[in-house]
Each structure stands twice: as structure tokens, then as C-alpha cells.
Amino acid sequence: MHPIVDKVTQRIIERSRATRQDYLARMAALKAQSPHRSTLSCGNLAHGFAACSQADKDTLKFMNKANVAIVSAYNDMLSAHQPYEKFPDIIREAAHGMGSVAQFAGGTPAMCDGVTQGQPGMELSLFSRDTIAMSTAVALSHNMFDATLLLGVCDKIVPGLLIGSLSFGYLPTILVPAGPMPSGLPNKEKQRIRQLYAEGKIGRDELLEAESKSYHSPGTCTFYGTANSNQLLVEVMGLHLPGSGFVNPGTPLREALTRAATEQVIKLSKPHGGELGLADMVDEKSIVNALVALLVTGGSTNHTIHWIAIARAAGIIINWDDYSELSSAVPSMTRIYPNGQEDINAFHEAGGTPFLIRELLNAGFLHDDVNTVVGHGLERYTQMPEMDGERLVWKPAVEKSLAPDVLSSAAEPFAQNGGLKVLDGNLGRGVIKVSAVAPEHHVIEAPAVVFNDQNDLKAAFEAGDLDRDCIVVVRFQGPKANGMPELHKLTPYLGVLQDRGFKVGLVTDGRMSGASGKVPAAIHVYPEALDGGPLARVQDGDVIRLDAVAGNLSIAVSDQEFAARAAEKADLSAYHHGFGRELFGWLRRSSSNPEEGASFFWNHDA
């Protein structure tokens, strides 16, 4: 193992010893009671299979056949989740072929940040993750199941499904992907048209035409944002079937992989002699593997929040220092938009996740001593699935990347580090992703322009007030203030300013997510402004230094003067009502900070 990867892993093991042992003890106690159908009364069991066919009822009366829970985030609003409409029938048929049963245990909400971006609904997005976790727990609460299949792809959905399922970690669990849509309008052209629109040079019709050519069919959006980061991390953790994350929907291979996932989770179940559950597969080493995969691919900054929450659900405590130290040691091996111009399909065709895993294993960056849904170790995950006639087979990944400008080897990476840094200073603690930021923009020192509402930035841009070197501060965007929405609406404007030759940066207690691009952005900064954090005392014209090299975020005001300033108060009442936001008040008030997962599950101070 690389010494830094090993050092961070051992630190996490020691830090998590008590909480991990407590979690495993709880899972062992639950496992000892399974299969749970044997504990149900006749009335309970009759209710549980009342709607089943007679054949399924006859199977479920006995404890020697598996009942698979299907938990799905299907809906028609998310292109990535629309293909799941037909998956339950495929799964049921595959389960019957194994002499077992599959029941649709429950659906979870699933919202599209692409639809709600810059809209009031976006303020529900972060907390939809924990809502999904609770929905998953409700779905699995009936004690009818021997194994679980999780159907989800996008931003908060995979983390929510995993957090919920880890409460049932004694059950074997496989995540079943749906795959990305085919490639549409090239990303460089999409980016160009967005900036033209931001400058007022084209109208809404031209913009909508371009966006519709980019997001054009069922399947996951093809840029490397949070959704595709989810898929890659889960696969590196061994919770997918090997090579299955980026196979397009509606293909024979996609259907074959869904059938194979069903068969495999049944083989892992206790009635079929299985011994391991999700709790055995999500451990400290697999979590570190996920972080390494995130960093070498320049994945979504959302996972500096979500994977912390997932780890905590398994009794594992990680923090941003772990991310940062790993980032200093691992290479940057992909160039996928927004960190490059090609999309996730190009990455998959170049060799994809199996090639990446083999390179990282050989270079000592991944732990091989892990349990996966297909056995011990990651060797199977260096293979790519394909159809041999009507038969599903796996073959070794390509020896060399088929597109070295998209996917590199570990020996010849695009950069020697993962491009994620922790920022600390008298403005608080946050993170910055510099995978797509040119080196000359890694350090920015400029006067602050302060906004309490992201919508005000557009007016300032259009008035020409931002045509200068500046660091834009957008505050009162943390989880307690308004649910910590993503601030993608800012990206085109800031990008235009940078293209005009100005030194520009962003500092916010909000999020920028997986599409963080070429403008340096200090994000997830806490203590958040609502809690009286330092951002609440920043004034227009204050000189801020954003230094991604030294890891510093500071304001050039004396400590005495800065401490004496009164913290700005913002009227946030307009953000707490309408579009369902009034129902989420208790989640806002109870949320932990981003480095603790921005969750109310483990915020013991709430």
C-alpha cells in the first residue's frame, strides 16, 4: 500500500474503533434473528404476502428461499431514473428463476437538481438525502426480506439509499445502476452557449435548444457530476456488479446485468448459505477506496459531505483532513467534463472503471483486502462485462487506455495530486476543488463583493458592477439557513468574468457540487453565516485571500477589528415557506455542519 493511503486508513480505524464496534454489534444481533419471516405471526405473514401469486406465497411460507426487497427511486422526472420503471419485472422474473421471490418493498423520493437549480425546490435537495434514508428504512422495516436491491443513481439518492440500508446492514445488498444516456451536444459547445446567454448575446430559445440536445433521452446526465461520481465510488467499493455503472440503458447488456445482480444477491442471502451483509462490505478500507476513487477522478465535491454521512451510518468517522491528505498522495487520472471536455461515455469506452481499478491496485492506492458483492478482493472489478451472444461474460479490462486524453495510467497521470484541498483561516473552514482550475487561478487575492442572496449576483453582473477583480461572497446558504442549495446559477457569470481577464473567486457556505469548474470556489465554509460565522462579518471591499496552494482562506482585517464587527443578520423568512420548505424547518434547525455530513441523524447537539 502507498504509505499515505495506509496511514490515513489506520487513522480512520483508530478514530472509529468504538463507534464501529457498536455498529457491528447491533448488526450481529439483528442477523442472529434472521430470516425474520420466522418471527412473524401468521397474521403478519399473511399481510406480507397477501398480494403475491399462490406460487410466491408457497415459497414465502418456508424459510429456505430468499425474498428480495426492491427499493427504487423510480420516477419520470429524472432521466436517470426513468429506466427503472421496467426493472422490477426483470428482477421478479430473475428471482423466480432462482426459486426465490422479489417484492417491491418501497419507493423513495428522488428529485432532480438539474430541474430545481436556482429555484426554491433546490432548498429541499440536501435534506432529500436523509428523507430517502428514512424512506429506505420504512421500506425494509417489515422483516420480510433476506436481501436488498437498491435502484438509484443520482445526487442525494445513492447516499440516502446506502444510509438507510446500513441500518439493515446484516442483509446482503447490491446497488443496481441504470446507466448514462448516450452522448449529446459536446460539452465545450454547451458551455459556450451558456456563457453567451449569460452575456445576453443569445436568447432563451437558443439556450433551450442547446440544453435539450445535451439532456435528450433516458439515462444519467453524461457529465461527471454527483450522479456519475456516485456510480464510480459505489463500484470501487464493490457494491455494484463489476463494470456495470456506465452501461447505457435499454440495451441487452444493461438488462443482463440487472438479472445477474438479482441472482447474485440471492446467492449472498442466508437461505443460500451467505454469511456477509452490507455491514461487512462497507468498512474502513472500502470507504478509503471510495475516497481515493473520488480524488483520482476529480469527482463531485458533494461527496465531501455525503460520504462522511454514509461512513457514519456504518460507524466510521472520516473528516476533510482525510480527504486532503489522500488528495496530496494520489494521482489525477481522468479528464471528464467539467474537468475535461469528454463525457462519461468516453471514459467508459476508454477502459472505464475496470481499467482505473487495476491501475490503482497495481500502484498501491486501493485496498484489495475488502469484501465485495462478488467475493473477496477487487480482482473481479478489473473486468468489463459484455454479451457473448445471449450470455453475459466478463473479460479483462484493456491493457492500455483507448483514450489517454480522457483516462490515464497511474504511471503517467494528468497531475500528481487529486486536486482537492481543505481551506482554513479566519474566514472559517471549507474545501476547494481545483481539478478544472488553471494553476494561475489557484491563488486569488481581491476585494470582496458580498451577497446574501444568489439571485442578486445576476443583477450586479448585468449592471457591470462585477467587471473587476473580486472575490464574490455568497453567504446565508448553509444547511441551517436555507438547506444549502447548489449555486450553479453563479457559474456562467463567474466564468464570463474570468474569461474577460479578471481575477475572480467565490467564497460561500453553500454548495457548488460535481459541476464545479474553472473558477476557484471555496465552498461548504463553516461555521455558516446564520450561526454567526466569520462570513457574516465580511463587508464589501474587504480584501480576501483564497489560497488553494497553502490551504488558506483569510481576510486582511486585523483580528481585533474583525472580532468587534457585528455579525450581519439576514431575513431568511422568504426561504422557509412555499414549495414545501415549511415542512423541512426541523431538518434545517437540527443539521450538523458539512464536515459532519450536514445531517440531523448524528447531530447530538440538536
C-alpha positions, 0 to 999 in steps of 0.5 A, spaced: 500 500 500 502 507 498 504 509 505 499 515 505 493 511 503 495 506 509 496 511 514 490 515 513 486 508 513 489 506 520 487 513 522 480 512 520 480 505 524 483 508 530 478 514 530 472 509 529 474 503 533 468 504 538 463 507 534 464 501 529 464 496 534 457 498 536 455 498 529 457 491 528 454 489 534 447 491 533 448 488 526 450 481 529 444 481 533 439 483 528 442 477 523 442 472 529 434 473 528 434 472 521 430 470 516 425 474 520 419 471 516 420 466 522 418 471 527 412 473 524 405 471 526 401 468 521 397 474 521 403 478 519 405 473 514 399 473 511 399 481 510 406 480 507 404 476 502 397 477 501 398 480 494 403 475 491 401 469 486 399 462 490 406 460 487 410 466 491 406 465 497 408 457 497 415 459 497 414 465 502 411 460 507 418 456 508 424 459 510 429 456 505 428 461 499 430 468 499 425 474 498 428 480 495 426 487 497 426 492 491 427 499 493 427 504 487 427 511 486 423 510 480 420 516 477 419 520 470 422 526 472 429 524 472 432 521 466 436 517 470 431 514 473 426 513 468 429 506 466 427 503 472 420 503 471 421 496 467 426 493 472 422 490 477 419 485 472 426 483 470 428 482 477 421 478 479 422 474 473 430 473 475 428 471 482 423 466 480 428 463 476 432 462 482 426 459 486 426 465 490 421 471 490 422 479 489 417 484 492 417 491 491 418 493 498 418 501 497 419 507 493 423 513 495 423 520 493 428 522 488 428 529 485 432 532 480 437 538 481 438 539 474 430 541 474 430 545 481 437 549 480 436 556 482 429 555 484 426 554 491 425 546 490 433 546 490 432 548 498 429 541 499 435 537 495 440 536 501 435 534 506 432 529 500 438 525 502 436 523 509 428 523 507 430 517 502 434 514 508 428 514 512 424 512 506 429 506 505 428 504 512 420 504 512 421 500 506 425 494 509 422 495 516 417 489 515 422 483 516 420 480 510 426 480 506 433 476 506 436 481 501 436 488 498 436 491 491 437 498 491 435 502 484 438 509 484 443 513 481 443 520 482 445 526 487 442 525 494 439 518 492 445 513 492 447 516 499 440 516 502 439 509 499 446 506 502 444 510 509 438 507 510 440 500 508 446 500 513 441 500 518 439 493 515 446 492 514 446 484 516 442 483 509 446 482 503 445 488 498 447 490 491 446 497 488 443 496 481 445 502 476 441 504 470 446 507 466 448 514 462 444 516 456 448 516 450 452 522 448 449 529 446 451 536 444 459 536 446 460 539 452 465 545 450 459 547 445 454 547 451 458 551 455 459 556 450 452 557 449 451 558 456 456 563 457 453 567 451 446 567 454 449 569 460 452 575 456 445 576 453 448 575 446 443 569 445 436 568 447 432 563 451 430 559 445 437 558 443 439 556 450 433 551 450 435 548 444 442 547 446 440 544 453 435 539 450 440 536 445 445 535 451 439 532 456 435 528 450 433 521 452 433 516 458 439 515 462 444 519 467 446 526 465 453 524 461 457 529 465 461 527 471 457 530 476 454 527 483 450 522 479 456 519 475 461 520 481 456 516 485 456 510 480 464 510 480 465 510 488 459 505 489 463 500 484 470 501 487 467 499 493 464 493 490 457 494 491 455 494 484 456 488 479 463 489 476 463 494 470 456 495 470 455 503 472 456 506 465 452 501 461 447 505 457 440 503 458 435 499 454 440 495 451 441 487 452 447 488 456 444 493 461 438 488 462 443 482 463 446 485 468 440 487 472 438 479 472 445 477 474 445 482 480 438 479 482 441 472 482 447 474 485 444 477 491 440 471 492 446 467 492 449 472 498 442 471 502 442 466 508 437 461 505 443 460 500 448 459 505 451 467 505 454 469 511 456 477 509 451 483 509 452 490 507 455 491 514 461 487 512 462 490 505 462 497 507 468 498 512 474 502 513 478 500 507 472 500 502 470 507 504 478 509 503 477 506 496 471 510 495 475 516 497 481 515 493 476 513 487 473 520 488 480 524 488 483 520 482 477 522 478 476 529 480 469 527 482 463 531 485 465 535 491 458 533 494 461 527 496 465 531 501 459 531 505 455 525 503 460 520 504 462 522 511 454 521 512 454 514 509 461 512 513 457 514 519 451 510 518 456 504 518 460 507 524 466 510 521 468 517 522 472 520 516 473 528 516 476 533 510 483 532 513 482 525 510 480 527 504 486 532 503 491 528 505 489 522 500 488 528 495 496 530 496 498 522 495 494 520 489 494 521 482 489 525 477 487 520 472 481 522 468 479 528 464 471 528 464 467 534 463 467 539 467 474 537 468 475 535 461 471 536 455 469 528 454 463 525 457 462 519 461 461 515 455 468 516 453 471 514 459 467 508 459 469 506 452 476 508 454 477 502 459 472 505 464 472 503 471 475 496 470 481 499 467 482 505 473 481 499 478 487 495 476 491 501 475 490 503 482 491 496 485 497 495 481 500 502 484 498 501 491 492 506 492 486 501 493 485 496 498 484 489 495 483 486 502 475 488 502 469 484 501 465 485 495 458 483 492 462 478 488 467 475 493 473 477 496 478 482 493 477 487 487 480 482 482 473 481 479 472 489 478 478 489 473 473 486 468 468 489 463 462 485 462 459 484 455 454 479 451 457 473 448 451 472 444 445 471 449 450 470 455 453 475 459 461 474 460 466 478 463 473 479 460 479 483 462 479 490 462 484 493 456 491 493 457 492 500 455 487 506 455 483 507 448 483 514 450 489 517 454 486 524 453 480 522 457 483 516 462 490 515 464 495 510 467 497 511 474 504 511 471 503 517 467 497 521 470 494 528 468 497 531 475 500 528 481 495 530 486 487 529 486 486 536 486 482 537 492 484 541 498 481 543 505 481 551 506 482 554 513 483 561 516 479 566 519 474 566 514 472 559 517 473 552 514 471 549 507 474 545 501 476 547 494 476 543 488 481 545 483 481 539 478 478 544 472 482 550 475 488 553 471 494 553 476 494 561 475 487 561 478 489 557 484 491 563 488 486 569 488 487 575 492 481 581 491 476 585 494 470 582 496 463 583 493 458 580 498 451 577 497 446 574 501 442 572 496 444 568 489 439 571 485 442 578 486 449 576 483 445 576 476 443 583 477 450 586 479 453 582 473 448 585 468 449 592 471 457 591 470 458 592 477 462 585 477 467 587 471 473 587 476 477 583 480 473 580 486 472 575 490 464 574 490 461 572 497 455 568 497 453 567 504 446 565 508 446 558 504 448 553 509 444 547 511 441 551 517 439 557 513 436 555 507 438 547 506 444 549 502 442 549 495 447 548 489 449 555 486 450 553 479 446 559 477 453 563 479 457 559 474 456 562 467 457 569 470 463 567 474 466 564 468 464 570 463 468 574 468 474 570 468 474 569 461 474 577 460 481 577 464 479 578 471 481 575 477 475 572 480 473 567 486 467 565 490 467 564 497 460 561 500 457 556 505 453 553 500 454 548 495 457 548 488 457 540 487 460 535 481 459 541 476 464 545 479 469 548 474 474 553 472 473 558 477 476 557 484 470 556 489 471 555 496 465 552 498 461 548 504 465 554 509 463 553 516 461 555 521 455 558 516 453 565 516 446 564 520 450 561 526 454 567 526 460 565 522 466 569 520 462 570 513 457 574 516 462 579 518 465 580 511 463 587 508 464 589 501 471 591 499 474 587 504 480 584 501 480 576 501 485 571 500 483 564 497 489 560 497 488 553 494 496 552 494 497 553 502 490 551 504 488 558 506 482 562 506 483 569 510 481 576 510 486 582 511 482 585 517 486 585 523 483 580 528 481 585 533 477 589 528 474 583 525 472 580 532 468 587 534 464 587 527 457 585 528 455 579 525 450 581 519 443 578 520 439 576 514 431 575 513 431 568 511 423 568 512 422 568 504 426 561 504 422 557 509 415 557 506 412 555 499 414 549 495 414 545 501 420 548 505 415 549 511 415 542 512 423 541 512 424 547 518 426 541 523 431 538 518 434 545 517 434 547 525 437 540 527 443 539 521 450 538 523 455 542 519 458 539 512 464 536 515 459 532 519 455 530 513 450 536 514 445 531 517 440 531 523 441 523 524 448 524 528 447 531 530 447 530 538 447 537 539 440 538 536 
